[in-house]
């Protein structure tokens, strides 16, 4: 809400500057929508990989004696190692996206402000005073929006886990409605 008020004030101070800011923030918004969809896909992949790793780990622990006596422990250890590497890769990708969002914040804001001031002063021949005030408002707006983006990206990192829980619950609920579940409630 604060960002919206800053944008309106910048627009009132200098409508050309405000219009340019509106166009540029719209482009940044669509860029971050792409990043958010990528983070959601990574989150789903991470959740799936976590489930695979957990299954292998439980299988290894529960069947340890059997696996050792039949000589299959090497195979399950290989699967655990491979799954662990995949899990680490997905986690690193999510961390890189979070780092990108944090690193993107300040340089882009400064380049944007300097570019807009340059355009306003050279092309539109505007006075410096209203541009500086509008630039300050733009700086606050961009910082607020990029902080919001960073927080939203943090939420999306857990979207895959929430989706898995939601799907499991809906599956359980559909079984319960159809009457095919067991009578005991602790089976879920």
C-alpha positions as a printed Julia matrix, in Angstrom:
188×3 Matrix{Float64}:
   0.0     0.0     0.0
   2.86    2.36    0.83
   4.4     1.73   -2.59
   1.14    2.62   -4.27
   0.95    5.93   -2.39
   4.57    6.74   -3.28
   3.81    6.0    -6.92
   0.77    8.31   -6.88
   2.79   11.1    -5.28
   5.56   10.7    -7.87
   2.91   10.8   -10.58
   1.41   14.0    -9.14
   4.82   15.69   -8.9
   5.79   14.93  -12.47
   3.35   12.96  -14.6
   5.92   12.08  -17.26
   8.26   10.71  -14.64
   5.39    8.85  -12.96
   4.3     7.34  -16.25
   7.82    6.14  -17.0
   8.04    4.63  -13.51
   4.71    2.89  -14.0
   5.85    1.32  -17.27
   9.18    0.2   -15.84
   7.68   -1.24  -12.64
   5.17   -3.14  -14.8
   8.04   -4.68  -16.75
   9.83   -5.58  -13.52
   6.59   -7.11  -12.23
   6.33   -9.42  -15.26
   9.97  -10.35  -14.92
   9.41  -11.37  -11.3
   6.28  -13.3   -12.24
   8.53  -15.45  -14.4
  10.97  -15.87  -11.5
   8.11  -16.77   -9.13
   6.82  -19.47  -11.46
  10.34  -20.88  -11.71
  10.67  -20.88   -7.9
   7.36  -22.74   -7.63
   8.57  -25.4   -10.05
  11.8   -25.73   -8.06
   9.79  -26.02   -4.85
   7.67  -28.82   -6.29
  10.79  -30.62   -7.52
  12.47  -30.17   -4.14
   9.44  -31.6    -2.33
   9.29  -34.56   -4.69
  13.0   -35.19   -4.28
  12.68  -34.92   -0.48
   9.97  -37.59   -0.57
  12.13  -39.88   -2.69
  15.07  -39.42   -0.34
  12.89  -40.06    2.71
  11.52  -43.25    1.13
  15.03  -44.57    0.42
  16.21  -43.64    3.92
  13.27  -45.39    5.6
  13.72  -48.42    3.36
  17.41  -48.57    4.23
  16.84  -48.23    7.98
  13.94  -50.67    8.18
  15.51  -53.3     5.98
  19.12  -52.85    7.01
  19.7   -56.42    8.17
  17.97  -57.86    5.11
  19.85  -55.56    2.73
  23.21  -56.43    4.26
  22.52  -60.18    4.3
  21.41  -60.16    0.64
  24.15  -57.77   -0.5
  21.73  -55.08   -1.69
  22.92  -52.34    0.65
  25.28  -51.0    -2.02
  22.37  -50.43   -4.4
  20.26  -48.54   -1.84
  23.29  -46.51   -0.69
  23.89  -45.55   -4.33
  20.23  -44.49   -4.66
  20.47  -42.51   -1.4
  23.62  -40.76   -2.59
  22.1   -39.9    -5.96
  18.93  -38.64   -4.33
  20.96  -36.58   -1.87
  22.88  -34.96   -4.74
  19.62  -34.12   -6.53
  18.19  -32.7    -3.32
  21.29  -30.57   -2.79
  21.1   -29.29   -6.36
  17.46  -28.25   -5.99
  18.19  -26.54   -2.67
  21.14  -24.7    -4.22
  18.96  -23.55   -7.13
  16.39  -22.11   -4.72
  19.15  -20.37   -2.77
  20.55  -18.91   -6.01
  17.16  -17.48   -6.92
  16.82  -15.92   -3.46
  20.33  -14.5    -3.77
  19.54  -13.13   -7.21
  16.48  -11.33   -5.88
  18.49   -9.82   -3.03
  21.36   -8.8    -5.3
  18.99   -7.4    -7.93
  17.43   -4.96   -5.51
  19.86   -2.07   -5.07
  21.73   -1.9    -8.4
  18.57   -2.0   -10.5
  16.92    0.68   -8.38
  19.92    3.0    -8.69
  20.33    2.41  -12.45
  16.61    3.0   -12.93
  16.63    6.27  -10.99
  19.74    7.63  -12.69
  18.36    6.69  -16.11
  15.03    8.35  -15.42
  16.69   11.52  -14.13
  18.88   11.63  -17.23
  15.9    11.15  -19.55
  13.82   13.76  -17.72
  16.57   16.37  -17.78
  17.94   15.81  -21.29
  14.89   14.81  -23.34
  12.01   16.49  -21.51
  14.02   19.48  -20.19
  12.38   19.24  -16.74
  13.51   21.07  -13.6
  15.71   19.12  -11.22
  13.79   19.78   -7.97
  10.57   17.85   -8.73
  12.62   15.08  -10.37
  14.72   14.62   -7.23
  11.65   14.4    -5.01
  10.01   11.95   -7.42
  13.27    9.98   -7.52
  13.27    9.68   -3.75
   9.7     8.4    -3.88
  10.67    6.0    -6.65
  13.58    4.71   -4.57
  11.25    4.01   -1.65
   8.72    2.39   -3.98
  11.26    0.1    -5.6
  12.71   -0.94   -2.25
   9.24   -1.74   -0.92
   8.28   -3.71   -4.02
  11.51   -5.66   -4.14
  11.29   -6.44   -0.41
   7.78   -7.7    -1.02
   9.06   -9.8    -3.92
  11.78  -11.27   -1.75
   9.29  -12.2     0.97
   6.85  -13.67   -1.55
   9.64  -15.73   -3.09
  10.38  -17.07    0.41
   6.76  -18.18    0.68
   6.86  -19.82   -2.75
   9.86  -21.89   -1.71
   7.48  -23.87    0.5
   4.62  -24.03   -2.01
   5.57  -27.53   -3.16
   5.29  -28.92    0.37
   1.94  -27.26    0.91
   0.66  -28.64   -2.41
   1.72  -32.17   -1.48
  -0.03  -31.94    1.89
  -3.14  -30.48    0.26
  -3.25  -33.24   -2.37
  -2.77  -35.9     0.31
  -5.55  -34.45    2.4
  -7.91  -34.24   -0.59
  -7.1   -37.84   -1.5
  -7.81  -38.93    2.07
 -11.02  -36.9     2.11
 -12.23  -38.41   -1.17
 -11.55  -41.89    0.18
 -13.44  -41.04    3.34
 -16.43  -39.74    1.36
 -16.44  -42.83   -0.82
 -16.36  -44.99    2.33
 -13.28  -46.96    1.33
 -11.03  -45.86    4.17
 -10.39  -47.92    7.22
 -12.45  -47.31   10.32
  -9.53  -46.14   12.42
  -8.75  -42.44   12.09
  -5.05  -42.87   12.89
  -4.31  -44.6     9.57
  -3.8   -41.25    7.86
